Amino acid sequence: MKVSLITVCYNAGPVLAETLNSVLEQTHPDIEVIVVDGASSDGTTDILERYLPRLDHCISEPDKGIYDAMNKGLKVATGDVIGFVNAGDLLMTPEVIAQVVAAFERDRVDAVYGDIIMVDENDITQVKRTWRSGGYDRERFRQGWMPPHIATFIRRSAYDKFGHFNTDLRIAADYEILFRFLYKHSLPTVHLPEILVRFRLGGMSNGSVKHVLKANTEVRRSWGLNGFQAPPLLVTRKLWSKVMQFFH
């Protein structure tokens, strides 16, 4: 089974090499490595130049935001399964993709998701939160649940059938695409109870209060875009699930 791993970045020079190393050291023998850079100006392109012989695709040009960049990666991906390892994030061990592939083959599903740890932006040894996703149940979306996008791997055939990221959403397009695939279209899905990714805090939807509020507005909007009415306490439950991550 071929797996495409897409890394999107912009001015990520200090952390990009670490991310690419975690991808390139994977033991699974068939991985397509794709990098989409938004025309960085901080030395990122110099780092990419060093890794170029080991990349299957490298796109460096201006984009319209992170989800536009992700869509560019999806357009060139040829793997049976696709995952995202964004600049700054790390696959936990060299066996992660092998574990994911084994889950796909064992359970004959279209999506596999795992767990993540969230670490200090400047010190990845400091674990701030742990996101234990729990077993899969489509109805958990109604309680504000979603799997961590960065630890979710989906067959390319699902993207071909149900579409790419909705770039009208600036912060929560990752929620919308998972809601569309897993809830609206009931994609066969399984939880892999392993920590798959070390995620640096500080991304768009985890930043300022303004960003958090906008993200939650887009979460509710995602339901309407897919023809559903959002549950009344959806955002409250979603925020509570984040609070509980501090206690795992």
URRA-V894095 format. One line per field, one symbol per residue. burial: # if it has 9 or more other ideal C-beta (glycine too) atoms within 8 Angstrom, else .. Layout:
burial=???
//
This chain:
burial=.#########.##.######.###.#.#..##########...##.##..#...#.####..#..#########.##.#.############...######.##..#.############........###.#..#.#.##..#############.##....####.#.###############.######.########..##.....##.###.#######.#...#...##.#####...#...
//
